Amino acid sequence: MNNTGGKILKKIWAYIKNYWYVPVVVVAGIAVYFVTRNKDNMFFQMFKKALEQNKKDIEKIETNNANAKVERQKAQQDAEAQLERLKESYRKRMAELEDEKKQRAKELLENSDDPEKLAKELSKVTGWKYIPPED
């Protein structure tokens, strides 16, 4: 009997050595079946909660990204509008300064009798360089 039992054990051992994955798959399948056989199972509930939380997190990220994009666009539009207001203000102020220069130059021309003094004053008002006459 021992001889026959030994031959059978050797055959089983040779089969397991060559096809080790078959018993592993069978044992794993049985384990998975017993762990997941009812829907009230704790593992299923944990998995469902993890999936729901993941879905909520993804929605939050997408919402935050959309909000950030809208805020960037609004900030850019506000900056462009502010820049246009500044440019317009600059143009108005420059026009006012030009008018003031013209008015001051006109006053100087009307009220000055000395040409050299007039040239000095006009150079101050207009920013032109005064070159005195050569004697």
C-alpha positions in Angstrom: 0.0 0.0 0.0 2.7 2.4 0.8 4.2 1.9 -2.6 0.9 2.7 -4.3 0.3 5.8 -2.0 3.8 7.1 -2.7 3.3 6.8 -6.5 0.0 8.7 -6.2 1.6 11.5 -4.0 4.5 11.8 -6.5 2.0 12.1 -9.3 0.1 14.8 -7.4 3.3 16.6 -6.6 4.4 16.6 -10.2 1.0 17.9 -11.3 1.2 20.7 -8.8 4.8 21.6 -9.8 3.8 21.9 -13.5 0.3 23.4 -13.0 0.6 25.3 -9.7 -1.6 28.2 -11.0 -4.7 25.9 -11.2 -5.0 25.3 -7.5 -4.1 28.9 -6.7 -6.9 30.2 -9.0 -9.4 27.7 -7.6 -8.6 28.7 -4.0 -8.6 32.4 -4.9 -12.0 32.0 -6.6 -13.5 30.2 -3.6 -12.1 32.9 -1.3 -13.6 35.7 -3.5 -16.9 33.9 -3.6 -17.2 33.6 0.1 -16.0 37.2 0.7 -18.4 38.8 -1.8 -21.4 36.4 -1.8 -23.9 38.9 -0.2 -24.6 42.5 -1.1 -24.6 43.7 2.5 -21.0 42.7 2.7 -18.7 45.1 4.4 -16.1 45.0 1.5 -18.8 45.9 -1.1 -19.9 48.8 1.0 -16.4 50.1 1.5 -15.8 49.8 -2.2 -19.0 51.6 -3.0 -18.2 54.4 -0.6 -14.7 54.7 -2.0 -16.1 55.0 -5.6 -18.7 57.6 -4.5 -16.1 59.6 -2.7 -13.8 59.5 -5.7 -16.7 60.7 -7.9 -17.4 63.6 -5.5 -13.7 64.5 -5.5 -13.5 64.5 -9.2 -16.6 66.7 -9.4 -15.1 69.1 -6.9 -11.9 69.3 -8.9 -13.8 70.0 -12.1 -15.9 72.6 -10.5 -12.9 74.3 -9.0 -11.1 74.3 -12.3 -14.1 75.8 -14.1 -14.4 78.5 -11.4 -10.7 79.3 -11.6 -11.0 79.6 -15.4 -13.9 82.0 -15.1 -12.1 84.0 -12.4 -9.0 84.3 -14.6 -11.0 85.4 -17.6 -12.8 88.0 -15.4 -9.5 89.3 -14.0 -8.1 89.6 -17.5 -11.1 91.5 -18.7 -10.9 93.8 -15.6 -7.2 94.4 -16.3 -7.9 95.2 -19.9 -10.7 97.6 -19.0 -8.5 99.3 -16.4 -5.7 99.7 -18.9 -8.1 101.3 -21.4 -9.3 103.7 -18.7 -5.7 104.6 -17.9 -4.8 105.1 -21.6 -7.8 107.4 -22.0 -7.0 109.3 -18.9 -3.4 109.7 -20.1 -4.6 111.0 -23.5 -6.9 113.5 -21.9 -4.2 114.7 -19.5 -1.6 115.0 -22.3 -4.1 117.1 -24.4 -4.7 119.3 -21.4 -1.0 119.8 -20.9 -0.5 120.7 -24.5 -3.4 123.2 -24.3 -1.8 124.7 -21.1 1.6 125.0 -22.9 -0.1 126.7 -25.9 -1.9 129.1 -23.6 1.2 129.9 -21.6 3.2 130.4 -24.8 0.5 132.7 -26.2 0.5 134.7 -23.0 4.3 135.1 -23.2 4.1 136.2 -26.8 1.5 138.8 -26.1 3.1 140.2 -22.9 6.8 140.1 -23.7 8.8 142.8 -25.4 12.3 141.4 -24.9 13.0 138.7 -27.4 15.8 137.1 -25.4 13.7 136.9 -22.3 10.8 135.6 -24.4 13.1 132.8 -25.9 14.2 131.7 -22.4 10.6 131.6 -21.1 9.4 129.7 -24.1 12.2 127.2 -23.7 11.0 126.6 -20.1 7.4 126.2 -21.1 7.8 124.1 -24.2 10.9 122.2 -23.3 12.8 123.5 -26.3 16.5 124.1 -25.9 17.5 127.7 -25.6 20.5 128.8 -27.6 21.5 132.3 -26.9 22.5 134.5 -29.8 26.1 135.0 -30.6 27.3 138.5 -30.0 
